[in-house]
């Protein structure tokens, strides 16, 4: 938005937003982050043109929000930062552009989305679904890493990228089966667990 430079210090007035992206169903999706946050950042600038962070300030929460925001920002910027969420669409586009640049840097092509992407959920008994995706995952790191939807998500572990997959099929005797798998990038199976859904019970096969 604006910058001020004086006595070797640079103050930046901005509206910031943080986004964490990950691969879900082969889409590079924003999985968590923040909204549009008015922020004032102060840097020290040395003779070589190098910057070092001095202060990072966000407005206070609740009843103190407006007063602290007005104290942080000059009058000419206050109307804009008081309506900071109107900037979010532009910030989301910037996040997508940065995410696309990251993909290019690692030599990968994929759709990028900062917006929510709909996912298909398992079509099984509700109680069985809750046990499988809410209760059993509490004490099982492998299950917890697998998607709660039918599809895939990727995770880097010790510098190695793995694909976690959840799928639904039918057993030979007609029961629903939910299968969880951990795969390498070239789709070699590292670990697999399948549950046969018998009524409201997921039964490990």
Secondary structure as a PSIPRED ss2 file (coil, helix, strand):
# PSIPRED VFORMAT (PSIPRED V4.0)

   1 X C   1.000  0.000  0.000
   2 X E   0.000  0.000  1.000
   3 X E   0.000  0.000  1.000
   4 X E   0.000  0.000  1.000
   5 X E   0.000  0.000  1.000
   6 X E   0.000  0.000  1.000
   7 X C   1.000  0.000  0.000
   8 X C   1.000  0.000  0.000
   9 X E   0.000  0.000  1.000
  10 X E   0.000  0.000  1.000
  11 X E   0.000  0.000  1.000
  12 X E   0.000  0.000  1.000
  13 X E   0.000  0.000  1.000
  14 X E   0.000  0.000  1.000
  15 X E   0.000  0.000  1.000
  16 X E   0.000  0.000  1.000
  17 X C   1.000  0.000  0.000
  18 X C   1.000  0.000  0.000
  19 X E   0.000  0.000  1.000
  20 X E   0.000  0.000  1.000
  21 X E   0.000  0.000  1.000
  22 X E   0.000  0.000  1.000
  23 X E   0.000  0.000  1.000
  24 X E   0.000  0.000  1.000
  25 X C   1.000  0.000  0.000
  26 X C   1.000  0.000  0.000
  27 X E   0.000  0.000  1.000
  28 X E   0.000  0.000  1.000
  29 X E   0.000  0.000  1.000
  30 X E   0.000  0.000  1.000
  31 X E   0.000  0.000  1.000
  32 X E   0.000  0.000  1.000
  33 X E   0.000  0.000  1.000
  34 X C   1.000  0.000  0.000
  35 X C   1.000  0.000  0.000
  36 X C   1.000  0.000  0.000
  37 X E   0.000  0.000  1.000
  38 X E   0.000  0.000  1.000
  39 X E   0.000  0.000  1.000
  40 X E   0.000  0.000  1.000
  41 X E   0.000  0.000  1.000
  42 X E   0.000  0.000  1.000
  43 X E   0.000  0.000  1.000
  44 X E   0.000  0.000  1.000
  45 X E   0.000  0.000  1.000
  46 X C   1.000  0.000  0.000
  47 X C   1.000  0.000  0.000
  48 X C   1.000  0.000  0.000
  49 X C   1.000  0.000  0.000
  50 X C   1.000  0.000  0.000
  51 X E   0.000  0.000  1.000
  52 X E   0.000  0.000  1.000
  53 X E   0.000  0.000  1.000
  54 X E   0.000  0.000  1.000
  55 X E   0.000  0.000  1.000
  56 X E   0.000  0.000  1.000
  57 X E   0.000  0.000  1.000
  58 X E   0.000  0.000  1.000
  59 X C   1.000  0.000  0.000
  60 X C   1.000  0.000  0.000
  61 X C   1.000  0.000  0.000
  62 X H   0.000  1.000  0.000
  63 X H   0.000  1.000  0.000
  64 X H   0.000  1.000  0.000
  65 X H   0.000  1.000  0.000
  66 X H   0.000  1.000  0.000
  67 X H   0.000  1.000  0.000
  68 X H   0.000  1.000  0.000
  69 X H   0.000  1.000  0.000
  70 X H   0.000  1.000  0.000
  71 X H   0.000  1.000  0.000
  72 X H   0.000  1.000  0.000
  73 X C   1.000  0.000  0.000
  74 X C   1.000  0.000  0.000
  75 X H   0.000  1.000  0.000
  76 X H   0.000  1.000  0.000
  77 X H   0.000  1.000  0.000
  78 X H   0.000  1.000  0.000
  79 X H   0.000  1.000  0.000
  80 X H   0.000  1.000  0.000
  81 X H   0.000  1.000  0.000
  82 X H   0.000  1.000  0.000
  83 X C   1.000  0.000  0.000
  84 X H   0.000  1.000  0.000
  85 X H   0.000  1.000  0.000
  86 X H   0.000  1.000  0.000
  87 X H   0.000  1.000  0.000
  88 X H   0.000  1.000  0.000
  89 X H   0.000  1.000  0.000
  90 X H   0.000  1.000  0.000
  91 X H   0.000  1.000  0.000
  92 X H   0.000  1.000  0.000
  93 X H   0.000  1.000  0.000
  94 X H   0.000  1.000  0.000
  95 X H   0.000  1.000  0.000
  96 X H   0.000  1.000  0.000
  97 X H   0.000  1.000  0.000
  98 X H   0.000  1.000  0.000
  99 X H   0.000  1.000  0.000
 100 X H   0.000  1.000  0.000
 101 X H   0.000  1.000  0.000
 102 X H   0.000  1.000  0.000
 103 X H   0.000  1.000  0.000
 104 X H   0.000  1.000  0.000
 105 X H   0.000  1.000  0.000
 106 X C   1.000  0.000  0.000
 107 X C   1.000  0.000  0.000
 108 X C   1.000  0.000  0.000
 109 X C   1.000  0.000  0.000
 110 X C   1.000  0.000  0.000
 111 X E   0.000  0.000  1.000
 112 X E   0.000  0.000  1.000
 113 X E   0.000  0.000  1.000
 114 X C   1.000  0.000  0.000
 115 X C   1.000  0.000  0.000
 116 X C   1.000  0.000  0.000
 117 X C   1.000  0.000  0.000
 118 X C   1.000  0.000  0.000
 119 X C   1.000  0.000  0.000
 120 X C   1.000  0.000  0.000
 121 X C   1.000  0.000  0.000
 122 X C   1.000  0.000  0.000
 123 X C   1.000  0.000  0.000
 124 X C   1.000  0.000  0.000
 125 X C   1.000  0.000  0.000
 126 X H   0.000  1.000  0.000
 127 X H   0.000  1.000  0.000
 128 X H   0.000  1.000  0.000
 129 X H   0.000  1.000  0.000
 130 X H   0.000  1.000  0.000
 131 X H   0.000  1.000  0.000
 132 X H   0.000  1.000  0.000
 133 X H   0.000  1.000  0.000
 134 X H   0.000  1.000  0.000
 135 X H   0.000  1.000  0.000
 136 X H   0.000  1.000  0.000
 137 X H   0.000  1.000  0.000
 138 X H   0.000  1.000  0.000
 139 X H   0.000  1.000  0.000
 140 X C   1.000  0.000  0.000
 141 X H   0.000  1.000  0.000
 142 X H   0.000  1.000  0.000
 143 X H   0.000  1.000  0.000
 144 X H   0.000  1.000  0.000
 145 X H   0.000  1.000  0.000
 146 X C   1.000  0.000  0.000
 147 X C   1.000  0.000  0.000
 148 X C   1.000  0.000  0.000
 149 X C   1.000  0.000  0.000
 150 X C   1.000  0.000  0.000
 151 X E   0.000  0.000  1.000
 152 X E   0.000  0.000  1.000
 153 X E   0.000  0.000  1.000
 154 X E   0.000  0.000  1.000
 155 X E   0.000  0.000  1.000
 156 X E   0.000  0.000  1.000
 157 X E   0.000  0.000  1.000
 158 X C   1.000  0.000  0.000
 159 X C   1.000  0.000  0.000
 160 X E   0.000  0.000  1.000
 161 X E   0.000  0.000  1.000
 162 X E   0.000  0.000  1.000
 163 X E   0.000  0.000  1.000
 164 X E   0.000  0.000  1.000
 165 X E   0.000  0.000  1.000
 166 X E   0.000  0.000  1.000
 167 X E   0.000  0.000  1.000
 168 X E   0.000  0.000  1.000
 169 X E   0.000  0.000  1.000
 170 X E   0.000  0.000  1.000
 171 X C   1.000  0.000  0.000
 172 X C   1.000  0.000  0.000
 173 X C   1.000  0.000  0.000
 174 X C   1.000  0.000  0.000
 175 X C   1.000  0.000  0.000
 176 X E   0.000  0.000  1.000
 177 X E   0.000  0.000  1.000
 178 X E   0.000  0.000  1.000
 179 X E   0.000  0.000  1.000
 180 X E   0.000  0.000  1.000
 181 X E   0.000  0.000  1.000
 182 X E   0.000  0.000  1.000
 183 X E   0.000  0.000  1.000
 184 X E   0.000  0.000  1.000
 185 X C   1.000  0.000  0.000
 186 X C   1.000  0.000  0.000
 187 X C   1.000  0.000  0.000
 188 X C   1.000  0.000  0.000
 189 X E   0.000  0.000  1.000
 190 X E   0.000  0.000  1.000
 191 X E   0.000  0.000  1.000
 192 X E   0.000  0.000  1.000
 193 X E   0.000  0.000  1.000
 194 X E   0.000  0.000  1.000
 195 X E   0.000  0.000  1.000
 196 X E   0.000  0.000  1.000
 197 X E   0.000  0.000  1.000
 198 X E   0.000  0.000  1.000
 199 X C   1.000  0.000  0.000
 200 X C   1.000  0.000  0.000
 201 X E   0.000  0.000  1.000
 202 X E   0.000  0.000  1.000
 203 X E   0.000  0.000  1.000
 204 X E   0.000  0.000  1.000
 205 X C   1.000  0.000  0.000
